[in-house]
């Protein structure tokens, strides 16, 4: 989807599209479809940028996805919303770690460690 197309969508539509992409990313991860995952990553990144550029930084609307059924959606929403809803985003990341639902739990733990200033690798 082109950037011009995203500007015509409402915040709710962008959030809905973000969730749909997250579900598709999870499916691509499960089936080792890395080219598809990378393509979806770029689409999700464009949505995140569009939400950030909206008045008031609308990435906070992604908090509605913190309870989504799909762990990839929760992970990506938490990571995308860290700057605007740090407490809620951190909670959703911690819940993913606690579920031990991999690979999302590993990505969530790495994000928490970065937030805490902890090294990802023991030196």
N, CA, C and O of each residue as an XYZ file, in Angstrom:
492
protein
N       0.847     -1.173      0.000
C       0.000      0.000      0.000
C       0.888      1.229      0.000
O       1.860      1.296      0.752
N       0.562      2.200     -0.837
C       1.339      3.425     -0.933
C       0.995      4.362      0.210
O      -0.099      4.308      0.771
N       1.955      5.229      0.547
C       1.762      6.188      1.633
C       0.521      7.048      1.401
O      -0.217      7.331      2.344
N       0.283      7.465      0.158
C      -0.883      8.292     -0.149
C      -2.174      7.578      0.229
O      -3.125      8.213      0.683
N      -2.212      6.269      0.045
C      -3.399      5.501      0.403
C      -3.622      5.511      1.920
O      -4.763      5.562      2.379
N      -2.545      5.462      2.687
C      -2.672      5.433      4.140
C      -3.228      6.737      4.691
O      -3.941      6.725      5.693
N      -2.920      7.842      4.066
C      -3.376      9.129      4.573
C      -4.891      9.276      4.492
O      -5.476     10.090      5.206
N      -5.518      8.503      3.639
C      -6.975      8.597      3.503
C      -7.713      7.717      4.516
O      -8.935      7.806      4.629
N      -6.993      6.876      5.249
C      -7.633      5.981      6.202
C      -7.795      6.651      7.566
O      -7.007      7.520      7.940
N      -8.817      6.240      8.296
C      -9.011      6.737      9.656
C      -8.028      6.018     10.587
O      -7.424      5.014     10.211
N      -7.882      6.537     11.782
C      -7.014      5.889     12.770
C      -7.511      4.473     13.045
O      -6.713      3.539     13.118
N      -8.806      4.311     13.195
C      -9.373      2.978     13.452
C      -9.060      2.015     12.306
O      -8.751      0.848     12.546
N      -9.137      2.486     11.084
C      -8.820      1.635      9.929
C      -7.339      1.276      9.910
O      -6.977      0.153      9.561
N      -6.488      2.217     10.280
C      -5.056      1.932     10.339
C      -4.762      0.882     11.411
O      -3.955     -0.021     11.188
N      -5.403      0.994     12.555
C      -5.213      0.022     13.631
C      -5.710     -1.349     13.182
O      -5.055     -2.357     13.445
N      -6.838     -1.399     12.520
C      -7.382     -2.662     12.016
C      -6.421     -3.297     11.010
O      -6.197     -4.507     11.030
N      -5.864     -2.478     10.142
C      -4.905     -2.983      9.152
C      -3.628     -3.466      9.840
O      -3.062     -4.489      9.454
N      -3.174     -2.728     10.859
C      -1.996     -3.105     11.637
C      -2.201     -4.507     12.227
O      -1.306     -5.349     12.158
N      -3.364     -4.748     12.796
C      -3.679     -6.052     13.384
C      -3.699     -7.147     12.325
O      -3.164     -8.234     12.547
N      -4.300     -6.875     11.198
C      -4.368     -7.875     10.125
C      -2.962     -8.232      9.636
O      -2.680     -9.395      9.347
N      -2.098     -7.249      9.545
C      -0.721     -7.504      9.131
C      -0.004     -8.339     10.193
O       0.762     -9.243      9.859
N      -0.250     -8.040     11.471
C       0.357     -8.828     12.544
C      -0.045    -10.291     12.487
O       0.792    -11.175     12.677
N      -1.303    -10.551     12.231
C      -1.779    -11.938     12.099
C      -1.077    -12.612     10.917
O      -0.651    -13.763     11.014
N      -0.961    -11.895      9.812
C      -0.286    -12.454      8.632
C       1.202    -12.675      8.910
O       1.786    -13.642      8.420
N       1.814    -11.789      9.686
C       3.222    -11.981     10.059
C       3.388    -13.264     10.866
O       4.318    -14.035     10.629
N       2.498    -13.488     11.807
C       2.583    -14.693     12.632
C       2.465    -15.943     11.770
O       3.194    -16.914     11.971
N       1.563    -15.918     10.827
C       1.400    -17.049      9.914
C       2.683    -17.254      9.097
O       3.127    -18.385      8.903
N       3.272    -16.152      8.623
C       4.509    -16.246      7.843
C       5.650    -16.804      8.700
O       6.466    -17.587      8.215
N       5.707    -16.403      9.963
C       6.732    -16.944     10.865
C       6.562    -18.442     11.057
O       7.531    -19.199     11.013
N       5.321    -18.861     11.271
C       5.053    -20.277     11.510
C       5.412    -21.150     10.317
O       5.795    -22.308     10.487
N       5.290    -20.603      9.111
C       5.556    -21.357      7.897
C       6.910    -21.024      7.276
O       7.186    -21.402      6.137
N       7.761    -20.309      8.036
C       9.106    -19.945      7.559
C       9.077    -19.205      6.223
O       9.937    -19.419      5.370
N       8.096    -18.348      6.050
C       7.974    -17.540      4.828
C       8.581    -16.166      5.086
O       7.871    -15.183      5.299
N       9.919    -16.121      5.062
C      10.625    -14.921      5.485
C      10.477    -13.761      4.510
O      10.441    -12.607      4.938
N      10.391    -14.030      3.229
C      10.184    -12.953      2.257
C       8.829    -12.297      2.497
O       8.704    -11.074      2.441
N       7.826    -13.111      2.763
C       6.482    -12.583      3.063
C       6.507    -11.778      4.360
O       5.923    -10.698      4.441
N       7.192    -12.317      5.377
C       7.295    -11.601      6.649
C       7.951    -10.238      6.444
O       7.479     -9.238      6.984
N       9.022    -10.191      5.677
C       9.723     -8.923      5.439
C       8.835     -7.926      4.704
O       8.850     -6.734      5.011
N       8.074     -8.405      3.748
C       7.143     -7.544      3.022
C       6.093     -6.977      3.981
O       5.772     -5.790      3.932
N       5.569     -7.832      4.843
C       4.574     -7.394      5.823
C       5.180     -6.435      6.841
O       4.515     -5.502      7.291
N       6.433     -6.661      7.202
C       7.119     -5.758      8.131
C       7.149     -4.337      7.563
O       6.883     -3.368      8.274
N       7.474     -4.227      6.286
C       7.525     -2.898      5.654
C       6.152     -2.242      5.643
O       6.041     -1.036      5.864
N       5.108     -3.019      5.390
C       3.753     -2.477      5.417
C       3.384     -1.982      6.813
O       2.810     -0.903      6.966
N       3.719     -2.779      7.832
C       3.412     -2.398      9.201
C       4.185     -1.142      9.600
O       3.656     -0.275     10.296
N       5.418     -1.053      9.162
C       6.242      0.116      9.473
C       5.634      1.384      8.874
O       5.678      2.442      9.501
N       5.078      1.291      7.690
C       4.430      2.449      7.059
C       3.199      2.883      7.863
O       2.948      4.077      8.023
N       2.450      1.930      8.354
C       1.280      2.257      9.180
C       1.719      2.929     10.468
O       1.132      3.926     10.888
N       2.749      2.384     11.092
C       3.274      2.975     12.325
C       3.727      4.419     12.083
O       3.459      5.302     12.897
N       4.401      4.649     10.978
C       4.851      6.005     10.645
C       3.663      6.936     10.409
O       3.679      8.090     10.836
N       2.645      6.438      9.736
C       1.454      7.253      9.474
C       0.760      7.617     10.786
O       0.345      8.761     10.971
N       0.635      6.662     11.683
C       0.017      6.955     12.983
C       0.841      7.973     13.764
O       0.284      8.870     14.397
N       2.146      7.840     13.722
C       3.021      8.775     14.436
C       2.892     10.187     13.874
O       2.925     11.162     14.625
N       2.747     10.295     12.577
C       2.668     11.605     11.921
C       1.316     12.287     12.089
O       1.196     13.483     11.824
N       0.311     11.560     12.519
C      -1.000     12.172     12.731
C      -0.947     13.101     13.935
O      -0.147     12.886     14.846
N      -1.791     14.133     13.952
C      -1.795     15.062     15.096
C      -1.945     14.323     16.427
O      -2.842     13.497     16.593
N      -1.063     14.630     17.361
C      -1.110     14.014     18.679
C      -0.451     12.645     18.745
O      -0.559     11.963     19.764
N       0.225     12.229     17.686
C       0.885     10.921     17.634
C      -0.104      9.824     17.984
O      -0.240      9.445     19.147
N      -0.776      9.329     16.995
C      -1.876      8.382     17.184
C      -1.444      6.937     17.403
O      -2.278      6.032     17.377
N      -0.134      6.707     17.622
C       0.296      5.343     17.935
C      -0.362      4.834     19.210
O      -0.445      3.624     19.424
N      -0.832      5.749     20.062
C      -1.503      5.307     21.295
C      -2.764      4.506     20.981
O      -3.227      3.739     21.826
N      -3.323      4.666     19.795
C      -4.504      3.881     19.410
C      -4.171      2.396     19.305
O      -5.066      1.552     19.369
N      -2.890      2.073     19.143
C      -2.486      0.671     19.076
C      -2.667     -0.042     20.413
O      -2.645     -1.272     20.469
N      -2.846      0.719     21.484
C      -3.083      0.107     22.799
C      -4.344     -0.754     22.795
O      -4.477     -1.653     23.625
N      -5.260     -0.494     21.883
C      -6.461     -1.330     21.790
C      -6.104     -2.758     21.380
O      -6.909     -3.674     21.550
N      -4.905     -2.948     20.843
C      -4.471     -4.279     20.406
C      -3.692     -5.036     21.480
O      -3.256     -6.163     21.248
N      -3.515     -4.430     22.644
C      -2.746     -5.072     23.711
C      -3.396     -6.349     24.222
O      -2.736     -7.169     24.861
N      -4.669     -6.522     23.949
C      -5.377     -7.736     24.378
C      -5.797     -8.603     23.190
O      -6.613     -9.511     23.346
N      -5.259     -8.334     22.032
C      -5.586     -9.100     20.827
C      -5.243    -10.574     21.044
O      -4.325    -10.892     21.799
N      -5.961    -11.452     20.400
C      -5.744    -12.896     20.554
C      -4.401    -13.353     19.987
O      -3.835    -14.334     20.468
N      -3.891    -12.667     18.987
C      -2.653    -13.091     18.331
C      -1.432    -12.505     19.032
O      -1.365    -11.290     19.218
N      -0.463    -13.334     19.428
C       0.700    -12.822     20.147
C       1.577    -11.889     19.308
O       2.199    -10.978     19.854
N       1.635    -12.098     18.011
C       2.435    -11.216     17.154
C       1.821     -9.822     17.116
O       2.542     -8.824     17.113
N       0.513     -9.751     17.086
C      -0.172     -8.455     17.100
C       0.115     -7.736     18.409
O       0.426     -6.545     18.409
N       0.012     -8.454     19.527
C       0.303     -7.837     20.825
C       1.748     -7.359     20.898
O       2.017     -6.259     21.381
N       2.678     -8.183     20.420
C       4.091     -7.807     20.437
C       4.324     -6.541     19.631
O       4.917     -5.585     20.133
N       3.871     -6.526     18.409
C       4.128     -5.384     17.532
C       3.419     -4.127     18.018
O       3.959     -3.027     17.895
N       2.227     -4.273     18.566
C       1.521     -3.114     19.116
C       2.273     -2.566     20.320
O       2.423     -1.353     20.463
N       2.741     -3.451     21.180
C       3.505     -3.015     22.344
C       4.786     -2.300     21.954
O       5.108     -1.251     22.512
N       5.512     -2.855     21.006
C       6.757     -2.222     20.567
C       6.498     -0.878     19.894
O       7.235      0.083     20.114
N       5.458     -0.812     19.082
C       5.156      0.429     18.361
C       4.662      1.531     19.283
O       4.838      2.713     18.989
N       4.046      1.155     20.391
C       3.449      2.150     21.287
C       4.316      2.480     22.501
O       3.882      3.230     23.376
N       5.513      1.943     22.568
C       6.375      2.175     23.733
C       6.606      3.650     24.034
O       6.612      4.049     25.198
N       6.795      4.457     23.009
C       7.078      5.876     23.226
C       5.880      6.651     23.758
O       6.050      7.641     24.470
N       4.677      6.216     23.422
C       3.488      6.995     23.782
C       2.695      6.410     24.948
O       1.989      7.142     25.641
N       2.801      5.121     25.168
C       2.150      4.475     26.315
C       3.139      3.495     26.945
O       2.928      2.283     26.894
N       4.214      4.011     27.538
C       5.288      3.120     28.007
C       4.855      2.102     29.055
O       5.292      0.952     29.004
N       4.020      2.490     29.992
C       3.614      1.552     31.038
C       2.759      0.422     30.476
O       3.000     -0.749     30.768
N       1.773      0.771     29.679
C       0.904     -0.252     29.088
C       1.668     -1.149     28.127
O       1.458     -2.362     28.100
N       2.545     -0.557     27.349
C       3.328     -1.345     26.394
C       4.255     -2.304     27.122
O       4.393     -3.462     26.727
N       4.884     -1.828     28.176
C       5.774     -2.696     28.936
C       4.992     -3.856     29.574
O       5.483     -4.984     29.622
N       3.784     -3.575     30.058
C       2.960     -4.641     30.646
C       2.628     -5.714     29.612
O       2.692     -6.907     29.906
N       2.273     -5.287     28.404
C       1.926     -6.281     27.385
C       3.164     -7.084     26.989
O       3.062     -8.283     26.728
N       4.321     -6.445     26.943
C       5.551     -7.174     26.641
C       5.859     -8.184     27.747
O       6.242     -9.320     27.466
N       5.691     -7.770     28.998
C       5.949     -8.686     30.118
C       4.982     -9.867     30.104
O       5.377    -10.993     30.405
N       3.733     -9.621     29.760
C       2.762    -10.715     29.677
C       3.164    -11.715     28.601
O       2.988    -12.921     28.773
N       3.709    -11.211     27.481
C       4.186    -12.113     26.433
C       5.347    -12.963     26.941
O       5.415    -14.161     26.663
N       6.253    -12.345     27.680
C       7.369    -13.098     28.265
C       6.824    -14.179     29.179
O       7.270    -15.325     29.130
N       5.871    -13.819     30.002
C       5.309    -14.759     30.979
C       4.599    -15.941     30.320
O       4.572    -17.036     30.882
N       4.023    -15.728     29.133
C       3.325    -16.820     28.447
C       4.284    -17.818     27.819
O       3.909    -18.953     27.526
N       5.521    -17.392     27.616
C       6.535    -18.220     26.947
C       6.065    -18.679     25.580
O       6.372    -19.788     25.141
N       5.324    -17.822     24.922
C       4.860    -18.081     23.556
C       5.946    -17.578     22.606
O       6.076    -16.377     22.367
N       6.718    -18.519     22.073
C       7.856    -18.150     21.232
C       7.466    -18.170     19.768
O       6.640    -18.986     19.359
N       8.046    -17.287     18.973
C       9.202    -16.430     19.190
C       8.876    -15.072     19.815
O       9.788    -14.319     20.156
N       7.605    -14.754     19.968
C       7.231    -13.437     20.465
C       7.760    -13.172     21.874
O       8.162    -12.050     22.178
N       7.764    -14.185     22.733
C       8.252    -13.994     24.100
C       9.723    -13.595     24.108
O      10.140    -12.771     24.922
N      10.499    -14.168     23.218
C      11.920    -13.819     23.143
C      12.109    -12.375     22.692
O      12.941    -11.654     23.241
N      11.343    -11.959     21.701
C      11.435    -10.565     21.232
C      10.985     -9.597     22.316
O      11.572     -8.527     22.479
N       9.952     -9.965     23.050
C       9.461     -9.116     24.135
C      10.502     -9.005     25.240
O      10.721     -7.920     25.779
N      11.145    -10.116     25.581
C      12.174    -10.088     26.616
C      13.355     -9.231     26.181
O      13.892     -8.462     26.979
N      13.758     -9.357     24.936
C      14.858     -8.530     24.428
C      14.505     -7.043     24.518
O      15.353     -6.222     24.866
N      13.264     -6.701     24.207
C      12.837     -5.297     24.294
C      12.868     -4.806     25.739
O      13.307     -3.686     26.005
N      12.412     -5.626     26.659
C      12.428     -5.245     28.075
C      13.862     -5.069     28.554
O      14.162     -4.121     29.280
N      14.735     -5.962     28.160
C      16.139     -5.836     28.563
C      16.756     -4.553     28.013
O      17.519     -3.880     28.707
N      16.425     -4.215     26.763
C      16.935     -2.950     26.190
C      16.405     -1.762     26.980
O      17.147     -0.819     27.254
N      15.141     -1.800     27.344
C      14.566     -0.714     28.141
C      15.280     -0.570     29.485
O      15.465      0.539     29.986
N      15.671     -1.686     30.048
C      16.348     -1.686     31.341
C      17.850     -1.433     31.237
O      18.541     -1.348     32.252
N      18.352     -1.312     30.007
C      19.778     -1.087     29.810
C      20.629     -2.325     30.028
O      21.837     -2.225     30.243
N      20.005     -3.481     29.974
C      20.736     -4.739     30.167
C      21.282     -5.223     28.838
O      20.620     -5.069     27.811
N      22.462     -5.798     28.832
C      23.013     -6.355     27.585
C      22.240     -7.596     27.151
O      21.776     -8.368     27.990
N      22.105     -7.781     25.866
C      21.421     -8.962     25.366
C      22.331    -10.178     25.378
O      21.865    -11.318     25.378
N      23.636     -9.925     25.389
C      24.620    -11.005     25.391
C      25.584    -10.751     26.541
O      26.041     -9.626     26.738
N      25.886    -11.784     27.287
C      26.840    -11.653     28.381
C      28.232    -11.465     27.792
O      28.682    -12.248     26.955
N      28.896    -10.421     28.242
C      30.231    -10.102     27.714
C      31.300    -10.634     28.638
O      32.489    -10.466     28.367
